[in-house]
Amino acid sequence: MERIERQIKILYFAKLREESGRDEETVTTTANSASELYAELCQRYSFSLDASVTQVAINEKFSTMKSSLSDGDKIVFIPPVAGG
């Protein structure tokens, strides 16, 4: 699969915000899917949450980690929510 650079805006919440040390950022990536992007971010920030327990929204719509990315997408990785 061709590796095309994309500009992606990422919003961080809860544990992922704590571990990345930021609320949001725009990254340049060659990731083709949300799962590839999450793997890149795990390497960068040493996220403690596995992708299997994280949901993703792309452009404000719930998606799957297999979803393709496009230049200019806005991504939110949603960690599990603790209830009580």
SEZA-670618 format. One record per atom (N, C-alpha, C): residue number from 1; z, x, y; atom name. Coordinates in nm, 3 decimals. Layout:
N
num, Z, X, Y, atome
NUM, Z, X, Y, CA
...
This chain:
84
num, Z, X, Y, atome
1, 0.000, 0.084, -0.118, N
1, 0.000, 0.000, 0.000, CA
1, 0.000, 0.089, 0.124, C
2, -0.078, 0.052, 0.221, N
2, -0.092, 0.131, 0.344, CA
2, 0.038, 0.130, 0.425, C
3, 0.071, 0.246, 0.483, N
3, 0.193, 0.260, 0.563, CA
3, 0.156, 0.255, 0.711, C
4, 0.176, 0.140, 0.772, N
4, 0.145, 0.118, 0.913, CA
4, 0.276, 0.114, 0.990, C
5, 0.281, 0.184, 1.104, N
5, 0.402, 0.181, 1.186, CA
5, 0.414, 0.047, 1.257, C
6, 0.538, -0.004, 1.257, N
6, 0.569, -0.131, 1.322, CA
6, 0.691, -0.112, 1.410, C
7, 0.695, -0.183, 1.522, N
7, 0.814, -0.190, 1.605, CA
7, 0.889, -0.316, 1.564, C
8, 1.013, -0.300, 1.519, N
8, 1.093, -0.411, 1.470, CA
8, 1.225, -0.414, 1.548, C
9, 1.263, -0.531, 1.596, N
9, 1.393, -0.547, 1.662, CA
9, 1.492, -0.595, 1.556, C
10, 1.606, -0.527, 1.548, N
10, 1.707, -0.560, 1.449, CA
10, 1.835, -0.599, 1.522, C
11, 1.893, -0.711, 1.480, N
11, 2.022, -0.756, 1.532, CA
11, 2.126, -0.735, 1.422, C
12, 2.243, -0.683, 1.460, N
12, 2.349, -0.655, 1.363, CA
12, 2.469, -0.746, 1.389, C
13, 2.528, -0.795, 1.280, N
13, 2.646, -0.881, 1.290, CA
13, 2.753, -0.833, 1.193, C
14, 2.877, -0.865, 1.224, N
14, 2.993, -0.844, 1.137, CA
14, 2.999, -0.700, 1.085, C
15, 3.010, -0.685, 0.955, N
15, 3.028, -0.552, 0.893, CA
15, 2.912, -0.458, 0.926, C
16, 2.791, -0.510, 0.931, N
16, 2.676, -0.425, 0.961, CA
16, 2.680, -0.375, 1.106, C
17, 2.732, -0.456, 1.196, N
17, 2.748, -0.412, 1.336, CA
17, 2.853, -0.302, 1.342, C
18, 2.962, -0.319, 1.269, N
18, 3.067, -0.217, 1.267, CA
18, 3.014, -0.086, 1.210, C
19, 2.939, -0.093, 1.101, N
19, 2.893, 0.029, 1.035, CA
19, 2.779, 0.098, 1.110, C
20, 2.697, 0.021, 1.182, N
20, 2.588, 0.083, 1.259, CA
20, 2.635, 0.128, 1.397, C
21, 2.744, 0.066, 1.446, N
21, 2.795, 0.099, 1.578, CA
21, 2.712, 0.041, 1.691, C
22, 2.636, -0.063, 1.662, N
22, 2.551, -0.126, 1.764, CA
22, 2.529, -0.273, 1.735, C
23, 2.497, -0.347, 1.841, N
23, 2.467, -0.490, 1.827, CA
23, 2.321, -0.513, 1.790, C
24, 2.234, -0.427, 1.842, N
24, 2.089, -0.440, 1.816, CA
24, 2.020, -0.309, 1.846, C
25, 1.898, -0.299, 1.798, N
25, 1.813, -0.184, 1.828, CA
25, 1.670, -0.218, 1.792, C
26, 1.578, -0.145, 1.850, N
26, 1.437, -0.155, 1.812, CA
26, 1.401, -0.025, 1.742, C
27, 1.344, -0.036, 1.623, N
27, 1.308, 0.081, 1.544, CA
27, 1.158, 0.083, 1.518, C
28, 1.107, 0.201, 1.499, N
28, 0.970, 0.219, 1.451, CA
28, 0.982, 0.250, 1.302, C
29, 0.913, 0.173, 1.221, N
29, 0.925, 0.187, 1.076, CA
29, 0.789, 0.171, 1.009, C
30, 0.778, 0.227, 0.891, N
30, 0.660, 0.203, 0.807, CA
30, 0.696, 0.110, 0.691, C
31, 0.816, 0.053, 0.694, N
31, 0.858, -0.040, 0.589, CA
31, 0.764, -0.160, 0.586, C
32, 0.724, -0.199, 0.466, N
32, 0.636, -0.314, 0.449, CA
32, 0.712, -0.443, 0.425, C
33, 0.838, -0.433, 0.384, N
33, 0.917, -0.552, 0.352, CA
33, 1.057, -0.538, 0.410, C
34, 1.128, -0.650, 0.413, N
34, 1.266, -0.650, 0.460, CA
34, 1.352, -0.559, 0.373, C
35, 1.328, -0.558, 0.242, N
35, 1.408, -0.473, 0.153, CA
35, 1.384, -0.324, 0.182, C
36, 1.261, -0.286, 0.211, N
36, 1.232, -0.147, 0.246, CA
36, 1.300, -0.108, 0.377, C
37, 1.299, -0.200, 0.473, N
37, 1.365, -0.174, 0.600, CA
37, 1.515, -0.160, 0.580, C
38, 1.574, -0.249, 0.500, N
38, 1.718, -0.241, 0.474, CA
38, 1.752, -0.108, 0.408, C
39, 1.669, -0.061, 0.315, N
39, 1.693, 0.068, 0.249, CA
39, 1.691, 0.182, 0.351, C
40, 1.597, 0.177, 0.446, N
40, 1.593, 0.279, 0.553, CA
40, 1.721, 0.277, 0.635, C
41, 1.766, 0.156, 0.669, N
41, 1.888, 0.143, 0.750, CA
41, 2.011, 0.188, 0.672, C
42, 2.013, 0.164, 0.541, N
42, 2.124, 0.210, 0.458, CA
42, 2.133, 0.362, 0.460, C
43, 2.018, 0.429, 0.457, N
43, 2.019, 0.575, 0.464, CA
43, 2.067, 0.622, 0.600, C
44, 2.025, 0.556, 0.705, N
44, 2.060, 0.595, 0.841, CA
44, 2.208, 0.572, 0.872, C
45, 2.262, 0.458, 0.828, N
45, 2.397, 0.418, 0.868, CA
45, 2.498, 0.414, 0.752, C
46, 2.455, 0.445, 0.631, N
46, 2.544, 0.441, 0.514, CA
46, 2.610, 0.305, 0.497, C
47, 2.531, 0.198, 0.509, N
47, 2.585, 0.064, 0.490, CA
47, 2.652, 0.053, 0.353, C
48, 2.766, -0.013, 0.350, N
48, 2.840, -0.028, 0.225, CA
48, 2.795, -0.152, 0.146, C
49, 2.718, -0.240, 0.208, N
49, 2.674, -0.362, 0.141, CA
49, 2.538, -0.343, 0.075, C
50, 2.531, -0.383, -0.051, N
50, 2.404, -0.377, -0.123, CA
50, 2.312, -0.488, -0.073, C
51, 2.184, -0.464, -0.077, N
51, 2.086, -0.563, -0.032, CA
51, 2.100, -0.695, -0.107, C
52, 2.146, -0.690, -0.231, N
52, 2.155, -0.812, -0.312, CA
52, 2.257, -0.913, -0.259, C
53, 2.351, -0.869, -0.176, N
53, 2.450, -0.961, -0.120, CA
53, 2.423, -0.993, 0.027, C
54, 2.309, -0.946, 0.075, N
54, 2.274, -0.962, 0.216, CA
54, 2.155, -1.057, 0.228, C
55, 2.164, -1.153, 0.320, N
55, 2.050, -1.241, 0.348, CA
55, 1.974, -1.186, 0.467, C
56, 1.852, -1.234, 0.484, N
56, 1.770, -1.188, 0.595, CA
56, 1.703, -1.307, 0.664, C
57, 1.695, -1.297, 0.795, N
57, 1.618, -1.392, 0.874, CA
57, 1.513, -1.312, 0.951, C
58, 1.391, -1.359, 0.948, N
58, 1.280, -1.295, 1.019, CA
58, 1.230, -1.395, 1.122, C
59, 1.236, -1.355, 1.247, N
59, 1.194, -1.443, 1.357, CA
59, 1.264, -1.578, 1.350, C
60, 1.395, -1.572, 1.325, N
60, 1.484, -1.688, 1.325, CA
60, 1.461, -1.786, 1.210, C
61, 1.397, -1.740, 1.103, N
61, 1.378, -1.823, 0.983, CA
61, 1.431, -1.746, 0.863, C
62, 1.514, -1.813, 0.782, N
62, 1.562, -1.747, 0.661, CA
62, 1.442, -1.707, 0.575, C
63, 1.450, -1.587, 0.521, N
63, 1.341, -1.531, 0.441, CA
63, 1.402, -1.463, 0.320, C
64, 1.316, -1.399, 0.242, N
64, 1.364, -1.321, 0.128, CA
64, 1.347, -1.173, 0.161, C
65, 1.416, -1.091, 0.087, N
65, 1.406, -0.946, 0.109, CA
65, 1.265, -0.895, 0.073, C
66, 1.189, -0.973, -0.002, N
66, 1.052, -0.934, -0.037, CA
66, 0.952, -0.969, 0.074, C
67, 0.997, -1.041, 0.176, N
67, 0.908, -1.086, 0.283, CA
67, 0.845, -0.967, 0.356, C
68, 0.718, -0.982, 0.389, N
68, 0.644, -0.879, 0.462, CA
68, 0.688, -0.875, 0.607, C
69, 0.676, -0.756, 0.666, N
69, 0.709, -0.736, 0.807, CA
69, 0.581, -0.721, 0.889, C
70, 0.590, -0.766, 1.013, N
70, 0.479, -0.752, 1.108, CA
70, 0.532, -0.686, 1.235, C
71, 0.443, -0.620, 1.305, N
71, 0.480, -0.558, 1.432, CA
71, 0.539, -0.663, 1.525, C
72, 0.653, -0.631, 1.587, N
72, 0.716, -0.721, 1.681, CA
72, 0.814, -0.820, 1.620, C
73, 0.834, -0.816, 1.488, N
73, 0.930, -0.906, 1.424, CA
73, 1.071, -0.882, 1.476, C
74, 1.152, -0.987, 1.471, N
74, 1.295, -0.978, 1.499, CA
74, 1.368, -1.008, 1.368, C
75, 1.449, -0.912, 1.324, N
75, 1.513, -0.919, 1.194, CA
75, 1.665, -0.927, 1.212, C
76, 1.727, -1.014, 1.133, N
76, 1.872, -1.020, 1.125, CA
76, 1.909, -1.010, 0.978, C
77, 1.985, -0.906, 0.943, N
77, 2.041, -0.896, 0.809, CA
77, 2.180, -0.959, 0.817, C
78, 2.206, -1.056, 0.730, N
78, 2.327, -1.136, 0.739, CA
78, 2.419, -1.099, 0.622, C
79, 2.532, -1.036, 0.655, N
79, 2.626, -1.000, 0.548, CA
79, 2.700, -1.124, 0.500, C
80, 2.762, -1.114, 0.381, N
80, 2.841, -1.227, 0.332, CA
80, 2.952, -1.260, 0.433, C
81, 2.981, -1.388, 0.445, N
81, 3.084, -1.432, 0.538, CA
81, 3.212, -1.458, 0.461, C
82, 3.320, -1.399, 0.508, N
82, 3.451, -1.424, 0.445, CA
82, 3.504, -1.557, 0.497, C
83, 3.548, -1.640, 0.409, N
83, 3.599, -1.772, 0.448, CA
83, 3.750, -1.777, 0.443, C
84, 3.801, -1.885, 0.493, N
84, 3.946, -1.897, 0.484, CA
84, 3.996, -2.011, 0.568, C
